[in-house]
């Protein structure tokens, strides 16, 4: 057996074993034919053209710039370390006893190189000239340096997270683990940072078994955010598509606005005299009663700063746009002498207005109070920004209601929508094709998401707003959701959003991780609500569940696992709450109340000191949960009751559906006033009270001839009143739980 304890392959000063190596070949990366391949000796390794890189990976992360390390010896050390991380099976890397045995992702190596560059810069500032001068105190000092956030004056203003501390601890650990490989400089043989502890232990990272630190989006933020996003998607979306087309057409015909609008100089004017063409264009404006185009306000300020008079009637006109529409590259200042009179005359007759949205279609406001134009007249850049806001609204719906990770959103392409399927009459299923890149090899794996219709329509709208909607082109590309969400929120809270009746959105941050966790919690706690826009989450659960059976182990399956965990936690909390209510004399009602009360009585007997014969007693909440866990697994939430699905043969919903052997109840068919496994609790009283009030209103509106409907509604009302009376009676404070 070969021992590597004393492995020392290269001495300082010798030639690097990687000299002249093709980095992509050793790392197993594929490049297009003819692409330049980075060589180990290069100071810039450009992986931009590597096939299969995730869209989430930025251009900066794809370029390994070693020139940022000023010391040529340490630059070679960095190259050798990164090469070893990319190619762990290389003949000179594999024998190292503490080397990684699995190649790291390019993105991970980019982060390692950034931290290594920062570490070498810190060593240089402290006056260290070689890695052999490193000691344990130096490692501790660097970790302390990276532990805190400093302002420009060097004052501590916060603490870094454990991931930053781990990256800082990894640098000296990696330098020690690979020191036998380095040829230009290396740490001393007796250096063992932190006594051999792992970087995760040094950084005090959690094991991942605790509570998820990502908090869900608060309901006060979620509801107005999704309401606004769905309004823009469904109401403004079709108009935004038309606006985007108008912008492209205007750019094609007249060219984009230029900074030269404020200068009116810079190019030699055309040889032909412009009066005839521009005068004809002005006559056409007068004939069609079309206002002349206004210049954006900041360009007007530029003109005034360059000498235009504030009261000049032409100072606000976009003269360059008029010139381009007439067939010239720009408007020359020399033309004003001959064209001022026709320009002022046309301006007097038709006026001036912003270019887009002059005759916008009417839409109903979000609050339903009035009908207003969907947009006010805007300049080109403002119109482009409005299209971007609508696109962001579609992204919010896509992320919030599908549960896709940011990396999976960025892997979507134009054409990812599969044709809708109708497995049964009236039942339509929508599917999206994406890739899972997290935890996968380079290139990821294809995956399929089953989504509900709003998500499908959101993707359709994004495709329609895409500037180059060719099949296979990235749909969203790499984007910053944080910045886009801030623009969206600011627009909703601005006059533009308030004009459309949108509710203001509080200034709380929202991330894609928060949206995914919020969806998981809402699905787990269904039928707790409607994601702010009356999208019932039971529908999302049904749709996404098809994805689990379609591709077990796929991305949606991981979301399901998270949902199931939250659902189990929810059930335990609910049954413990009802058990505490029982102990306080607040009993359940409904057909299954007696059975549940007997169960609680048997559990409560285990906590009776007179019944305890063993020396150990069970009094903690954890012990109570252990006794209640089995029954919690049978709990299913209905909109107005709890279903304790202990015996399928007794479930009324399964009998009515003709599926007595099913393993889950059909909550949508539940008649909780008759099912022997249903219970009502005080939390359900508002639902029944609202139903009774609504039924009473309908009864008062029925005419005398409609006897059949009256009888049916009267029976429904009487049932609701009986349930309410039973809930009140069971919750009476003088009720004896025994």
C-alpha positions as CSV (number, residue, x, y, z in Angstrom):
1,X,0.0,0.0,0.0
2,X,1.4,3.4,-1.0
3,X,1.8,6.0,1.8
4,X,1.3,9.6,1.0
5,X,2.1,11.0,4.5
6,X,5.5,12.4,3.3
7,X,4.4,13.2,-0.2
8,X,6.6,16.1,-1.6
9,X,6.6,16.1,-5.4
10,X,8.1,19.4,-6.4
11,X,10.7,21.7,-4.8
12,X,10.4,25.5,-4.8
13,X,11.9,26.9,-8.0
14,X,11.2,23.9,-10.3
15,X,9.0,24.1,-13.3
16,X,5.2,23.8,-12.7
17,X,3.9,20.4,-13.6
18,X,0.9,22.1,-15.4
19,X,3.1,24.3,-17.7
20,X,1.6,24.4,-21.2
21,X,-1.5,22.5,-20.1
22,X,-4.8,23.0,-21.9
23,X,-7.0,23.9,-18.9
24,X,-10.3,23.0,-20.6
25,X,-9.0,19.6,-21.7
26,X,-7.8,18.7,-18.2
27,X,-11.0,20.0,-16.7
28,X,-13.2,18.1,-19.1
29,X,-14.9,21.3,-20.5
30,X,-16.2,21.4,-24.1
31,X,-15.7,24.4,-26.3
32,X,-17.2,25.3,-29.7
33,X,-15.0,24.6,-32.7
34,X,-12.5,27.4,-33.3
35,X,-12.9,28.9,-29.8
36,X,-9.7,30.0,-28.1
37,X,-8.7,27.5,-25.4
38,X,-7.2,28.9,-22.2
39,X,-3.6,27.6,-21.4
40,X,-2.2,27.3,-17.9
41,X,0.5,29.8,-18.6
42,X,-2.0,32.5,-19.5
43,X,-2.7,35.1,-16.9
44,X,-6.4,35.2,-18.0
45,X,-8.4,32.0,-18.3
46,X,-11.5,32.8,-20.3
47,X,-14.3,30.2,-19.9
48,X,-17.0,32.3,-21.5
49,X,-17.5,29.9,-24.4
50,X,-17.6,26.7,-22.4
51,X,-20.6,24.7,-23.4
52,X,-23.1,24.0,-20.6
53,X,-22.3,26.8,-18.2
54,X,-25.4,27.9,-16.3
55,X,-27.1,31.1,-17.3
56,X,-26.9,32.2,-13.7
57,X,-23.1,32.4,-13.9
58,X,-22.0,36.0,-14.6
59,X,-19.4,37.0,-17.2
60,X,-17.0,38.0,-14.4
61,X,-17.2,34.5,-12.9
62,X,-16.4,33.0,-16.3
63,X,-13.1,34.9,-16.5
64,X,-10.3,34.0,-14.1
65,X,-8.0,37.0,-13.9
66,X,-4.8,36.2,-12.2
67,X,-3.2,39.6,-13.0
68,X,-5.0,40.9,-9.9
69,X,-2.3,39.0,-7.9
70,X,0.7,41.3,-8.2
71,X,3.4,38.8,-6.8
72,X,4.3,36.5,-9.7
73,X,5.1,33.7,-7.3
74,X,1.8,33.8,-5.6
75,X,0.1,34.2,-9.0
76,X,1.6,30.8,-10.0
77,X,0.5,29.3,-6.7
78,X,-3.1,30.5,-7.4
79,X,-2.9,28.9,-10.9
80,X,-1.7,25.6,-9.5
81,X,-4.3,25.6,-6.8
82,X,-7.2,26.4,-9.2
83,X,-5.9,23.8,-11.7
84,X,-5.9,21.2,-9.0
85,X,-9.4,22.0,-7.9
86,X,-10.6,21.7,-11.5
87,X,-8.7,18.5,-12.4
88,X,-8.5,16.3,-9.2
89,X,-7.7,13.2,-11.3
90,X,-4.5,14.8,-12.8
91,X,-1.5,12.5,-12.2
92,X,0.2,15.1,-10.0
93,X,-2.9,15.9,-8.0
94,X,-4.4,12.5,-7.3
95,X,-1.6,11.3,-4.9
96,X,-2.0,14.3,-2.6
97,X,-3.4,13.0,0.6
98,X,-5.8,15.9,1.5
99,X,-6.8,16.9,-2.1
100,X,-10.4,17.0,-3.2
101,X,-11.4,13.9,-5.0
102,X,-14.3,15.5,-6.9
103,X,-13.8,18.4,-9.3
104,X,-15.3,21.7,-8.1
105,X,-17.7,23.7,-10.3
106,X,-16.3,26.6,-12.3
107,X,-18.4,29.0,-10.3
108,X,-17.0,27.6,-7.0
109,X,-13.5,27.9,-8.3
110,X,-14.1,31.5,-9.3
111,X,-15.2,32.3,-5.7
112,X,-12.1,30.5,-4.3
113,X,-9.9,32.5,-6.6
114,X,-11.5,35.8,-5.5
115,X,-11.0,34.9,-1.9
116,X,-7.4,33.8,-2.6
117,X,-6.7,37.1,-4.3
118,X,-8.0,39.0,-1.4
119,X,-5.9,36.9,1.0
120,X,-2.7,37.5,-0.9
121,X,-3.5,41.3,-1.0
122,X,-4.0,41.2,2.8
123,X,-0.6,39.4,3.3
124,X,1.1,42.0,1.2
125,X,-0.4,44.8,3.2
126,X,0.9,43.1,6.4
127,X,4.4,43.0,5.0
128,X,4.6,39.2,4.5
129,X,6.8,38.3,1.5
130,X,6.5,34.5,1.4
131,X,3.9,31.9,2.4
132,X,6.4,30.3,4.7
133,X,6.0,33.2,7.1
134,X,2.3,32.2,7.6
135,X,1.5,30.9,11.1
136,X,-1.7,30.1,13.0
137,X,-1.8,33.6,14.3
138,X,-1.8,34.9,10.8
139,X,-4.7,32.5,9.9
140,X,-6.7,33.7,12.9
141,X,-6.0,37.4,12.1
142,X,-7.3,37.0,8.5
143,X,-10.4,35.2,9.7
144,X,-11.0,38.1,12.2
145,X,-10.4,40.5,9.4
146,X,-13.1,38.9,7.3
147,X,-15.5,38.4,10.1
148,X,-16.7,42.0,10.3
149,X,-18.1,44.5,7.8
150,X,-16.1,47.8,7.9
151,X,-17.1,51.2,6.5
152,X,-14.7,53.6,4.6
153,X,-13.2,54.7,8.0
154,X,-12.5,51.2,9.2
155,X,-15.3,51.2,11.7
156,X,-17.1,47.9,12.4
157,X,-20.7,48.3,11.1
158,X,-21.8,44.6,11.1
159,X,-20.8,41.0,10.9
160,X,-20.3,38.7,7.9
161,X,-22.4,35.6,7.5
162,X,-20.9,32.1,8.1
163,X,-20.5,31.5,4.3
164,X,-18.0,34.4,4.1
165,X,-16.2,33.2,7.2
166,X,-16.0,29.7,5.7
167,X,-14.5,31.1,2.4
168,X,-11.9,33.0,4.5
169,X,-11.0,29.8,6.5
170,X,-10.7,27.7,3.3
171,X,-7.9,29.8,1.9
172,X,-5.1,28.8,4.4
173,X,-6.6,25.3,4.6
174,X,-6.3,24.8,0.8
175,X,-2.8,26.3,0.7
176,X,-1.8,23.7,3.4
177,X,-3.6,20.8,1.8
178,X,-2.0,21.4,-1.6
179,X,1.4,22.7,-0.5
180,X,3.3,19.7,-1.9
181,X,2.1,20.8,-5.4
182,X,3.3,24.4,-5.3
183,X,6.6,25.2,-7.1
184,X,7.0,28.9,-6.6
185,X,6.1,29.3,-2.9
186,X,4.4,27.2,-0.2
187,X,3.4,27.3,3.5
188,X,5.7,25.7,6.1
189,X,5.4,21.9,6.7
190,X,4.5,22.4,10.4
191,X,1.5,24.8,9.8
192,X,-1.8,23.2,10.6
193,X,-4.5,25.9,10.6
194,X,-7.0,25.7,13.5
195,X,-5.6,22.3,14.6
196,X,-7.0,20.5,11.4
197,X,-10.6,21.6,11.9
198,X,-12.8,21.9,8.9
199,X,-13.6,25.3,7.4
200,X,-17.3,24.8,8.3
201,X,-16.4,24.1,11.9
202,X,-14.1,27.2,12.0
203,X,-16.9,29.4,10.5
204,X,-19.4,28.0,13.0
205,X,-21.8,27.0,10.2
206,X,-25.0,25.3,11.2
207,X,-25.4,21.6,10.3
208,X,-28.5,22.4,8.2
209,X,-30.8,20.4,10.5
210,X,-32.3,23.5,12.2
211,X,-35.1,25.8,11.1
212,X,-34.9,27.3,7.6
213,X,-33.5,30.8,8.0
214,X,-35.3,32.1,4.9
215,X,-38.4,33.8,6.1
216,X,-41.5,33.8,4.0
217,X,-42.8,37.0,2.5
218,X,-45.1,38.8,4.9
219,X,-48.8,38.7,4.0
220,X,-49.0,42.5,4.0
221,X,-46.4,42.5,1.2
222,X,-47.4,39.3,-0.6
223,X,-51.0,40.3,-1.2
224,X,-50.6,43.7,-2.8
225,X,-47.5,42.5,-4.7
226,X,-49.2,39.5,-6.3
227,X,-52.4,41.5,-6.8
228,X,-50.5,44.1,-8.8
229,X,-48.4,41.5,-10.7
230,X,-51.5,39.6,-11.8
231,X,-53.3,42.8,-12.8
232,X,-50.4,43.9,-15.0
233,X,-50.1,40.3,-16.4
234,X,-53.8,39.9,-17.3
235,X,-55.0,43.5,-18.0
236,X,-51.9,45.4,-19.1
237,X,-50.0,42.5,-20.7
238,X,-51.7,42.6,-24.1
239,X,-51.3,46.4,-24.3
240,X,-47.7,46.1,-23.3
241,X,-47.1,43.7,-26.2
242,X,-48.5,46.2,-28.6
243,X,-46.4,49.0,-27.0
244,X,-43.2,47.0,-27.4
245,X,-44.0,46.5,-31.1
246,X,-44.6,50.2,-31.5
247,X,-41.3,51.0,-29.9
248,X,-39.5,48.5,-32.3
249,X,-41.3,50.0,-35.3
250,X,-40.4,53.5,-34.3
251,X,-36.8,52.6,-33.8
252,X,-36.7,50.9,-37.2
253,X,-38.3,53.9,-39.0
254,X,-36.9,56.9,-37.2
255,X,-33.9,55.5,-35.2
256,X,-33.6,55.8,-31.5
257,X,-33.3,59.1,-29.6
258,X,-29.8,60.3,-29.3
259,X,-27.9,62.6,-27.1
260,X,-27.4,64.7,-30.2
261,X,-31.0,65.9,-29.7
262,X,-29.6,68.3,-27.1
263,X,-26.5,69.2,-29.2
264,X,-27.8,69.4,-32.8
265,X,-24.3,69.1,-34.0
266,X,-21.5,66.6,-34.6
267,X,-22.1,65.4,-38.2
268,X,-21.8,67.1,-41.5
269,X,-25.3,68.0,-42.7
270,X,-26.6,66.2,-45.8
271,X,-25.8,67.7,-49.2
272,X,-29.4,68.0,-50.3
273,X,-31.5,70.9,-49.0
274,X,-33.9,69.6,-46.3
275,X,-36.7,72.2,-46.5
276,X,-38.8,70.2,-49.0
277,X,-38.8,66.9,-47.1
278,X,-39.2,68.3,-43.6
279,X,-41.9,70.7,-44.8
280,X,-43.8,67.7,-46.4
281,X,-43.5,65.9,-43.1
282,X,-44.9,68.9,-41.2
283,X,-47.8,69.0,-43.6
284,X,-48.5,65.4,-43.0
285,X,-48.6,66.1,-39.2
286,X,-51.1,68.8,-39.8
287,X,-53.3,66.7,-42.1
288,X,-53.4,63.8,-39.6
289,X,-53.7,66.2,-36.6
290,X,-50.7,64.4,-35.1
291,X,-48.8,66.3,-32.4
292,X,-45.1,66.9,-33.0
293,X,-42.8,64.8,-30.8
294,X,-41.6,66.2,-27.5
295,X,-38.0,66.1,-26.3
296,X,-37.3,64.4,-22.9
297,X,-37.0,66.9,-20.1
298,X,-33.3,66.2,-19.4
299,X,-32.4,66.9,-23.0
300,X,-34.4,70.2,-22.8
301,X,-32.2,71.1,-19.8
302,X,-29.1,70.3,-21.9
303,X,-30.3,72.6,-24.7
304,X,-30.9,75.5,-22.3
305,X,-27.5,74.9,-20.7
306,X,-25.9,75.2,-24.2
307,X,-27.5,78.6,-25.0
308,X,-31.1,78.0,-26.1
309,X,-33.7,80.5,-24.8
310,X,-36.1,79.1,-22.2
311,X,-39.1,80.7,-24.0
312,X,-38.1,79.4,-27.4
313,X,-41.1,77.5,-28.7
314,X,-38.9,74.9,-30.4
315,X,-36.7,74.2,-27.3
316,X,-39.1,71.3,-26.3
317,X,-39.3,69.7,-29.8
318,X,-37.4,66.5,-30.7
319,X,-35.9,68.0,-33.9
320,X,-33.6,65.0,-34.5
321,X,-36.5,62.6,-34.5
322,X,-38.3,64.8,-37.1
323,X,-35.2,64.8,-39.2
324,X,-34.8,61.0,-39.1
325,X,-38.4,60.5,-40.0
326,X,-37.8,62.8,-43.0
327,X,-34.8,60.6,-44.1
328,X,-31.8,62.5,-42.6
329,X,-29.4,61.3,-40.0
330,X,-30.0,64.3,-37.7
331,X,-31.1,67.9,-37.6
332,X,-28.4,70.4,-38.3
333,X,-28.4,73.8,-36.4
334,X,-28.0,75.6,-39.8
335,X,-31.5,74.4,-40.8
336,X,-33.3,76.4,-38.1
337,X,-33.0,79.7,-40.0
338,X,-35.1,78.4,-42.9
339,X,-37.3,75.9,-41.0
340,X,-38.2,77.9,-37.9
341,X,-41.3,79.4,-39.4
342,X,-42.9,76.2,-40.7
343,X,-42.0,74.4,-37.4
344,X,-43.6,77.1,-35.3
345,X,-46.6,77.2,-37.5
346,X,-47.2,73.4,-37.3
347,X,-46.5,73.5,-33.6
348,X,-49.2,76.2,-33.2
349,X,-51.7,74.1,-35.1
350,X,-51.2,70.5,-33.8
351,X,-49.2,71.1,-30.6
352,X,-46.6,68.6,-29.2
353,X,-46.9,65.5,-27.1
354,X,-44.8,62.6,-26.0
355,X,-44.3,59.9,-28.6
356,X,-46.0,56.9,-27.2
357,X,-49.4,56.3,-25.6
358,X,-51.2,59.3,-27.1
359,X,-54.4,57.3,-27.6
360,X,-54.1,54.5,-25.0
361,X,-57.0,52.0,-24.7
362,X,-59.3,52.2,-21.7
363,X,-59.0,49.6,-18.9
364,X,-60.8,48.9,-15.7
365,X,-58.8,49.9,-12.6
366,X,-57.7,47.3,-10.1
367,X,-60.2,48.5,-7.6
368,X,-63.0,48.4,-10.2
369,X,-64.1,51.9,-9.5
370,X,-63.5,53.5,-12.9
371,X,-62.2,53.1,-16.4
372,X,-58.9,54.9,-17.3
373,X,-56.3,54.9,-20.1
374,X,-53.9,52.0,-19.5
375,X,-51.0,54.4,-19.9
376,X,-50.4,58.1,-20.2
377,X,-48.3,59.6,-23.0
378,X,-44.6,58.7,-22.5
379,X,-41.2,59.3,-24.0
380,X,-39.4,56.4,-25.6
381,X,-37.3,55.5,-22.5
382,X,-40.3,55.8,-20.3
383,X,-42.3,53.5,-22.6
384,X,-39.4,51.0,-22.5
385,X,-39.4,51.1,-18.7
386,X,-43.2,50.5,-18.6
387,X,-42.8,47.4,-20.8
388,X,-40.0,46.3,-18.4
389,X,-42.4,46.7,-15.4
390,X,-45.0,44.5,-17.1
391,X,-42.3,41.9,-17.8
392,X,-41.2,42.0,-14.2
393,X,-44.8,41.4,-13.1
394,X,-44.8,38.3,-15.2
395,X,-41.5,37.2,-13.7
396,X,-43.0,37.7,-10.2
397,X,-46.0,35.5,-11.0
398,X,-43.8,32.9,-12.6
399,X,-41.5,32.8,-9.5
400,X,-44.1,33.1,-6.8
401,X,-46.6,30.6,-8.1
402,X,-44.3,28.0,-9.6
403,X,-41.7,27.7,-6.9
404,X,-38.8,27.5,-9.4
405,X,-35.4,28.4,-8.1
406,X,-33.5,31.3,-9.6
407,X,-31.2,29.0,-11.5
408,X,-34.1,27.2,-13.0
409,X,-35.8,30.4,-14.0
410,X,-32.7,31.6,-15.8
411,X,-32.5,28.3,-17.7
412,X,-35.9,28.8,-19.4
413,X,-35.8,29.3,-23.1
414,X,-38.2,30.7,-25.7
415,X,-40.4,27.7,-26.7
416,X,-40.2,26.1,-23.2
417,X,-44.0,26.0,-23.1
418,X,-45.3,22.6,-24.1
419,X,-48.7,22.5,-25.8
420,X,-51.6,22.3,-23.2
421,X,-52.9,18.9,-22.6
422,X,-56.5,17.9,-21.8
423,X,-56.4,14.4,-20.2
424,X,-60.1,14.8,-19.4
425,X,-62.9,17.1,-20.5
426,X,-62.5,20.5,-18.8
427,X,-59.2,19.5,-17.2
428,X,-56.2,21.3,-18.8
429,X,-52.6,20.8,-17.8
430,X,-49.8,23.2,-18.6
431,X,-46.1,22.2,-18.6
432,X,-42.8,24.0,-18.8
433,X,-39.4,22.7,-19.8
434,X,-36.3,23.9,-17.9
435,X,-33.0,22.6,-16.5
436,X,-31.9,21.7,-13.0
437,X,-28.3,22.9,-12.5
438,X,-28.0,23.0,-8.8
439,X,-26.0,20.0,-7.6
440,X,-25.7,18.6,-11.2
441,X,-22.8,18.2,-13.6
442,X,-22.0,21.0,-16.1
443,X,-24.9,21.4,-18.4
444,X,-27.5,20.3,-15.9
445,X,-30.3,17.9,-16.6
446,X,-33.6,18.6,-18.4
447,X,-36.6,18.8,-16.1
448,X,-40.3,19.4,-16.5
449,X,-42.6,21.6,-14.4
450,X,-46.3,21.2,-14.2
451,X,-47.8,24.6,-13.5
452,X,-51.2,26.3,-13.4
453,X,-52.5,28.6,-16.1
454,X,-51.3,32.0,-14.7
455,X,-47.7,30.7,-14.8
456,X,-48.2,29.5,-18.3
457,X,-49.6,32.8,-19.4
458,X,-46.8,34.7,-17.7
459,X,-44.2,32.7,-19.7
460,X,-46.3,33.4,-22.9
461,X,-46.2,37.1,-22.2
462,X,-42.5,37.2,-21.5
463,X,-42.0,35.4,-24.9
464,X,-44.1,38.0,-26.6
465,X,-42.1,40.9,-25.0
466,X,-38.8,39.2,-25.9
467,X,-36.8,41.4,-28.3
468,X,-35.5,38.3,-30.2
469,X,-38.1,35.5,-29.7
470,X,-36.2,32.8,-31.6
471,X,-36.7,29.2,-30.5
472,X,-34.1,28.2,-27.9
473,X,-33.0,31.7,-27.0
474,X,-32.7,32.3,-23.3
475,X,-36.1,33.6,-22.0
476,X,-34.9,35.7,-19.1
477,X,-31.2,35.4,-19.2
478,X,-29.2,36.3,-16.1
479,X,-31.1,39.0,-14.2
480,X,-31.1,40.6,-10.8
481,X,-34.5,40.0,-9.2
482,X,-33.8,42.4,-6.3
483,X,-33.3,45.4,-8.6
484,X,-36.2,44.5,-10.8
485,X,-38.5,44.1,-7.8
486,X,-37.5,47.5,-6.4
487,X,-38.4,49.1,-9.8
488,X,-41.7,47.2,-9.9
489,X,-42.6,48.2,-6.3
490,X,-41.6,51.8,-6.9
491,X,-43.8,52.0,-10.0
492,X,-46.8,50.4,-8.2
493,X,-46.4,53.0,-5.4
494,X,-45.9,55.9,-7.8
495,X,-48.7,57.9,-9.5
496,X,-48.7,55.5,-12.4
497,X,-49.7,52.5,-10.2
498,X,-52.0,54.5,-8.0
499,X,-53.8,55.9,-11.1
500,X,-54.7,52.3,-11.9
501,X,-56.1,51.6,-8.4
502,X,-53.2,49.3,-7.2
503,X,-52.7,49.0,-3.5
504,X,-49.3,50.3,-2.3
505,X,-46.6,47.7,-1.5
506,X,-44.7,48.1,1.8
507,X,-41.0,48.6,1.4
508,X,-39.9,45.2,2.6
509,X,-37.3,43.3,0.6
510,X,-38.5,40.3,-1.4
511,X,-36.1,37.6,-2.8
512,X,-36.7,34.6,-5.0
513,X,-35.8,32.3,-2.1
514,X,-38.5,34.0,0.0
515,X,-41.1,33.5,-2.7
516,X,-40.3,29.8,-3.0
517,X,-40.5,29.3,0.8
518,X,-43.7,31.3,0.9
519,X,-45.3,29.0,-1.7
520,X,-44.2,25.9,0.2
521,X,-45.7,27.2,3.5
522,X,-48.9,28.3,1.8
523,X,-49.3,24.9,0.1
524,X,-48.6,23.1,3.4
525,X,-51.1,25.2,5.3
526,X,-53.8,25.0,2.7
527,X,-56.7,25.7,2.4
528,X,-55.5,28.7,4.4
529,X,-55.9,31.0,1.6
530,X,-55.6,32.4,-1.8
531,X,-52.2,33.8,-2.8
532,X,-53.7,37.3,-2.6
533,X,-55.4,37.1,-6.0
534,X,-57.9,34.3,-5.5
535,X,-55.5,31.6,-6.9
536,X,-56.5,28.8,-4.6
537,X,-53.4,26.9,-3.5
538,X,-55.1,23.6,-3.7
539,X,-55.0,24.0,-7.4
540,X,-51.3,24.7,-7.3
541,X,-50.8,21.6,-5.2
542,X,-52.7,19.4,-7.7
543,X,-50.8,20.8,-10.6
544,X,-47.3,20.5,-9.1
545,X,-48.1,17.0,-7.8
546,X,-48.3,15.9,-11.4
547,X,-44.8,17.0,-11.8
548,X,-43.7,14.7,-9.0
549,X,-45.2,11.6,-10.6
550,X,-43.9,12.7,-14.0
551,X,-40.3,12.9,-13.0
552,X,-39.7,11.5,-9.5
553,X,-36.7,13.1,-7.9
554,X,-37.0,16.2,-10.1
555,X,-37.0,19.8,-9.0
556,X,-40.7,19.8,-8.1
557,X,-40.1,16.7,-6.0
558,X,-37.7,18.7,-3.8
559,X,-40.4,21.4,-3.4
560,X,-42.9,18.6,-2.5
561,X,-40.5,17.3,0.2
562,X,-40.3,20.8,1.6
563,X,-44.1,21.2,1.5
564,X,-44.6,17.8,3.2
565,X,-42.2,18.8,6.0
566,X,-44.1,22.1,6.6
567,X,-47.4,20.2,6.4
568,X,-46.3,17.8,9.2
569,X,-45.2,20.7,11.3
570,X,-48.5,22.4,10.7
571,X,-50.5,19.2,11.7
572,X,-48.5,18.9,14.9
573,X,-49.1,22.5,15.9
574,X,-52.8,22.2,15.1
575,X,-53.4,19.0,17.1
576,X,-51.4,20.3,20.0
577,X,-53.5,23.5,20.0
578,X,-56.7,21.5,20.0
579,X,-55.3,19.3,22.8
580,X,-54.6,22.4,24.9
581,X,-58.1,23.6,24.1
582,X,-59.5,20.3,25.4
583,X,-57.6,20.7,28.6
584,X,-59.1,24.1,29.1
585,X,-62.6,22.8,28.5
586,X,-63.0,23.9,24.8
587,X,-64.2,20.8,23.1
588,X,-64.5,20.0,19.4
589,X,-67.9,19.7,17.7
590,X,-69.2,17.8,14.7
591,X,-69.9,14.1,14.0
592,X,-66.3,13.1,14.9
593,X,-66.1,15.1,18.1
594,X,-66.7,12.2,20.5
595,X,-64.0,10.0,19.0
596,X,-61.5,12.9,19.1
597,X,-62.4,13.7,22.7
598,X,-61.9,10.1,23.7
599,X,-58.5,10.2,22.1
600,X,-57.6,13.4,24.0
601,X,-58.9,11.9,27.2
602,X,-56.6,8.9,26.8
603,X,-53.6,11.1,26.2
604,X,-54.5,13.4,29.1
605,X,-54.6,10.4,31.4
606,X,-50.9,9.8,30.8
607,X,-50.3,13.2,32.4
608,X,-52.4,12.6,35.5
609,X,-50.1,12.3,38.5
610,X,-52.5,9.8,40.2
611,X,-52.2,7.5,37.2
612,X,-48.4,7.6,37.1
613,X,-46.8,4.4,38.5
614,X,-43.3,4.7,37.0
615,X,-40.8,7.1,38.4
616,X,-40.6,9.0,35.1
617,X,-43.3,11.4,34.2
618,X,-44.2,12.9,30.8
619,X,-45.0,16.6,31.1
620,X,-43.0,18.4,28.4
621,X,-44.6,19.7,25.2
622,X,-42.2,17.4,23.3
623,X,-43.6,14.4,25.1
624,X,-47.1,15.5,24.3
625,X,-46.2,15.9,20.7
626,X,-44.7,12.4,20.6
627,X,-48.0,11.0,21.8
628,X,-50.0,13.1,19.3
629,X,-47.8,12.5,16.2
630,X,-49.6,9.4,15.0
631,X,-53.0,11.1,15.0
632,X,-51.5,14.2,13.4
633,X,-50.6,12.2,10.3
634,X,-54.3,11.6,9.7
635,X,-55.3,15.3,9.9
636,X,-56.4,17.0,6.7
637,X,-57.7,20.6,6.5
638,X,-61.0,21.4,4.9
639,X,-62.2,25.0,4.4
640,X,-64.6,24.7,7.3
641,X,-63.6,21.6,9.2
642,X,-60.8,19.2,10.2
643,X,-60.8,15.7,8.7
644,X,-59.3,12.9,10.8
645,X,-58.8,10.4,8.0
646,X,-58.3,7.3,10.2
647,X,-60.5,4.8,8.3
648,X,-61.2,5.2,4.5
649,X,-64.2,2.9,4.7
650,X,-66.0,5.5,6.9
651,X,-65.1,8.5,4.8
652,X,-68.3,10.0,3.3
653,X,-66.5,11.7,0.5
654,X,-65.0,8.5,-0.7
655,X,-68.4,6.8,-0.6
656,X,-70.0,9.5,-2.6
657,X,-67.1,9.4,-5.2
658,X,-67.2,5.6,-5.4
659,X,-63.5,5.3,-4.4
660,X,-63.6,3.6,-0.9
661,X,-60.0,2.4,-1.0
662,X,-58.4,5.8,-1.7
663,X,-55.6,6.8,0.7
664,X,-56.6,10.5,1.0
665,X,-59.9,12.2,1.5
666,X,-61.6,14.3,-1.2
667,X,-61.8,17.6,0.7
668,X,-63.7,19.3,-2.1
669,X,-66.6,16.8,-1.6
670,X,-66.6,16.9,2.2
671,X,-70.0,17.2,3.9
672,X,-68.6,17.8,7.4
673,X,-72.0,17.9,9.1
674,X,-72.5,14.2,8.2
675,X,-69.1,12.6,7.9
676,X,-68.2,10.6,11.1
677,X,-64.5,11.7,10.8
678,X,-65.1,15.5,10.6
679,X,-64.8,17.9,13.5
680,X,-65.6,21.6,13.9
681,X,-63.6,23.9,16.1
682,X,-63.9,27.6,17.1
683,X,-61.5,28.6,14.3
684,X,-64.1,27.3,11.8
685,X,-67.0,29.4,13.2
686,X,-66.3,32.5,11.1
687,X,-66.6,30.4,7.9
688,X,-69.9,28.9,8.9
689,X,-71.2,32.3,10.1
690,X,-70.4,33.9,6.8
691,X,-72.0,31.0,4.9
692,X,-75.1,31.4,7.0
693,X,-75.3,35.1,6.5
694,X,-74.8,34.8,2.7
695,X,-77.5,32.0,2.5
696,X,-79.9,34.2,4.5
697,X,-79.3,37.0,2.0
698,X,-80.1,34.7,-0.9
699,X,-83.3,33.5,0.8
700,X,-84.5,37.1,1.1
701,X,-84.0,37.7,-2.6
702,X,-85.9,34.6,-3.8
703,X,-89.5,35.1,-5.0
704,X,-92.4,33.0,-3.8
705,X,-92.6,30.8,-7.0
706,X,-89.1,29.4,-6.5
707,X,-90.1,26.9,-3.9
708,X,-87.5,24.3,-4.8
709,X,-84.6,26.7,-4.5
710,X,-86.0,28.1,-1.3
711,X,-86.3,24.7,0.3
712,X,-82.7,23.8,-0.6
713,X,-81.3,27.1,0.7
714,X,-83.4,26.9,3.8
715,X,-82.0,23.5,4.6
716,X,-78.5,24.7,3.9
717,X,-79.0,27.7,6.2
718,X,-80.4,25.5,9.0
719,X,-77.4,23.2,8.7
720,X,-75.0,26.1,9.1
721,X,-76.9,27.4,12.1
722,X,-76.8,24.0,13.8
723,X,-73.0,23.8,13.2
724,X,-72.6,27.2,14.7
725,X,-74.7,26.3,17.7
726,X,-72.8,23.1,18.3
727,X,-69.4,25.0,18.1
728,X,-70.6,27.5,20.6
729,X,-72.0,24.9,22.9
730,X,-68.8,22.8,22.8
731,X,-66.6,25.9,23.4
732,X,-68.6,27.0,26.5
733,X,-66.2,27.7,29.4
734,X,-68.2,25.6,31.9
735,X,-68.0,22.5,29.7
736,X,-66.5,19.5,31.6
737,X,-63.7,17.9,29.5
738,X,-64.1,14.6,31.3
